[in-house]
Amino acid sequence: MKKKIIGILVTLTLITTSFISTALAEGGSTPPSGSPPDKPPEGFMGGAPSDSSHSGSADITYTGDTEYNADGSYKETSYTSTTGGENALLATSGTITLDGISVTKSGDESSESSDFYGTNAAILATDEAVVEITDATIETDGTHANAVFAYGSGQITISDSTIHTSSNNSGGIMVTGGGTLVSNNNTVTTEGNSSAAIRSDRGGGIMTVNGGTYTTNGQGSPAIYSTADITVNEAELISTSSEGIVVEGKNSVTLNNVTLTDSNTSLNGNSETYKNIFIYQSMSGDADEGTASFTANDSTITTKNGDVFYVTNTSCIITLSGNTFVTESDGAFLMAEGAAWGSKGSNGGDVTLILNDQTVSGDIVIDEISSLDMTLDDSVYEGTINGSNDSEDITVTLSADSKLILTGDSYITALANEDETNSNIYFNGYTLYVNGKAVDGNSEEVSTDIEESTVAETASSSAAAEENSKITDETDDSEENSTLSVVKYLPYIIGGTAVLATIIFLISKFKH
């Protein structure tokens, strides 16, 4: 009898263990809900679409709903096209003056002709046409429907006008093939992807922007995409999703007294990093290979996410004078490295950085296949240079009235300092290595205490508050999951309790 009772107890104990083990196994960590974020779409940043196949301009046929080929003046006239591959207004020769006009363009286009030659633009000036536009309203709503386009020998001057494009690959003002365009005090807004407000493509040209506001809201849509020579004076540039400015290949952007604000909340094409000013060579054939140029004078440049400058697969000259840099992220001031463009191992960035009467702060990161030639004239740099000691090609030149203020150990290969005592190099407890050897300098602790510090601190506080809120939400979710788990596994708990009660009853009866 005792053996039977013991056998029953063992069996019941195993059943109880099974109940508990099952509950524990199924009640473990719950996988996160939802699906992973989508990968960014493929395509170029703001130039030609990725499905382009190249053809010559000799193959292009232009069609306009309204066509002008002789001198003329037109006031308060409306121009419309709803057909893909057709301009609302096409000017092929003569001097055409347009005042108070309205232009609407719809109709999709998918061929390279629309971006290289302007065949689907609202207004196109080509051949020998000279077009002067004042007080216009221009709207486009079609893919590859750029608004105002100058190609080849075409020239456009547009002033005091409003331009709005709604669809993808639809820039605001644009030149290709050597076209010339002057924009005076215009308001330009684009909504679509790959739709720079100030846009250029194959063959480039010359663009001069004086005053106005230029805003982009789409992915891969910087305020400026340059495969041309572009100068902007006293204007406001805003990019809410993409980089602020992109310079591709042997081309240039110059800013004079400009306000540039960049958020860069989305990545496009091959991009893997967030940045404000992006200088590169895509190897698509849309921009000649060579040294790119970026110049900024007396401007305010705000970076809300990522690096201020990012250079890859090209050489460039960056010249800065009298600017204010506001950085609301923990990105580098300058990043030069190999990335997704070009041949791996030889696709770094070679940067000449010239600071004249300029104060900047932030790290400078140069990888092993990139280089930096940095010159300070009556300027201040605060940060860490090549802190990982990856690059073996960094030269720093200092005027006697410049300052180099370290925020971390820095490694360069050559130093030319007018102050032979290096008293203008402030170590702040760190070391500057020149070709592997620590150099002497000023041991006094100092900081520029410039605006970036305050802004960065504010951004950091906001980030901390957001993180605390996130932790609170996760805690609430955890407590909710715990409650749900108890309800879910209640049958196991009841079953286990019943079995244990039976065991206790049998033991009690056995003893008696």
Secondary structure, DSSP 8 states (H G I E B T S, - for coil): -HHHHHHHHHHHHHHHHHHHHHHHHHTS----SS--------S-SSSS-TT-----GGG----EEEEE-S-EEEES-EEEE-STT-EEEEE-SSEEEEES-EEEEE----STHHHHT-TT-SEEE-TT-EEEEES-EEEEESTT--SEEEETT-EEEEES-EEEE-STT--SEEEETTEEEEEEEEEEEE-STT--SEEE-TT-EEEEEEEEEEEE-STT--SEEESSEEEEES-EEEESSS-SEEEESS-EEEEES-EEEE---S--TT--S-EEEEEE---SSSS-SSEEEEEEES-EEEESSSEEEEEESEEEEEEEES-EEEE-SS--SEEE---SSS-TTS--EEEEEEEES-EEES-EEE-TT-EEEEEEES-EEEE-BSTT---S-EEEEE-TT-EEEESS-EEESEEEESSTT-TTEE-TT--EEETTEE---B-S------HHHHHHHHHHHHHHHHHHHHHHHHHHHHHHHHHHHHHHTHHHHHHHHHHHHHHHHHHHHHH-
